[in-house]
């Protein structure tokens, strides 16, 4: 079973996954990355976070997929 690494990139700053995860296929790693993105973006500790990306890398650490989300908040009194 191959190992995939899910490197988190928050507003341009990369945090490399040192352990990785075992998955039968890339699809499984993409689903896990999607859940991680959703969880991080809804965490109240990250209210200033705007762009989040998870770069999925294979066992050779080559990028094979990306899951990302950009969030923009606009309050009515600050909208142009």
C-alpha positions in Angstrom: 0.0 0.0 0.0 1.5 3.4 -1.0 2.2 6.2 1.4 1.1 9.7 0.6 2.2 12.9 2.4 -0.2 15.8 2.9 1.8 19.0 3.1 -0.3 21.9 4.4 0.2 25.3 2.9 -1.4 28.1 4.9 -1.2 31.6 3.3 1.9 30.6 1.5 3.7 28.9 4.4 4.3 25.2 4.0 4.2 22.7 6.8 5.6 19.4 5.5 3.9 16.1 6.6 6.7 14.0 8.1 4.7 10.8 8.7 2.3 10.5 5.7 -0.6 8.2 5.4 -1.1 4.8 3.9 -3.8 4.6 1.2 -4.9 2.2 -1.5 -5.2 4.9 -4.1 -4.7 8.6 -4.6 -8.5 9.1 -4.3 -8.4 8.2 -0.7 -5.6 10.7 0.0 -7.6 13.4 -1.8 -10.7 12.7 0.3 -8.6 12.9 3.5 -7.1 16.2 2.3 -10.5 17.6 1.6 -11.7 16.8 5.1 -8.6 18.3 6.5 -9.1 21.5 4.5 -12.7 21.8 5.7 -11.8 21.2 9.3 -9.0 23.7 9.3 -11.0 26.4 7.6 -13.9 26.1 10.1 -11.6 26.2 13.2 -12.2 29.5 15.0 -8.4 29.8 15.7 -7.9 30.4 12.0 -10.2 33.4 11.5 -7.5 35.3 9.6 -6.6 32.4 7.3 -7.5 33.2 3.7 -5.8 30.5 1.5 -5.3 26.9 2.4 -3.8 24.2 0.2 -2.8 20.6 0.8 -0.2 19.3 -1.6 -0.4 15.6 -1.8 3.0 13.9 -2.5 3.9 10.4 -3.3 6.5 8.2 -1.6 9.3 10.0 -3.6 7.9 13.3 -2.3 6.8 14.3 -5.8 3.5 16.3 -5.9 0.7 14.2 -7.4 -2.4 16.3 -6.4 -3.6 19.4 -4.7 -6.7 20.3 -2.7 -7.3 24.0 -1.9 -9.7 26.5 -0.7 -9.7 30.3 -0.7 -11.9 32.1 1.7 -12.9 35.8 1.5 -15.0 37.4 4.2 -16.7 40.8 3.4 -18.8 42.6 5.9 -21.5 44.9 4.5 -19.9 48.0 6.1 -16.5 47.2 4.5 -17.8 46.3 1.0 -17.2 48.7 -1.9 
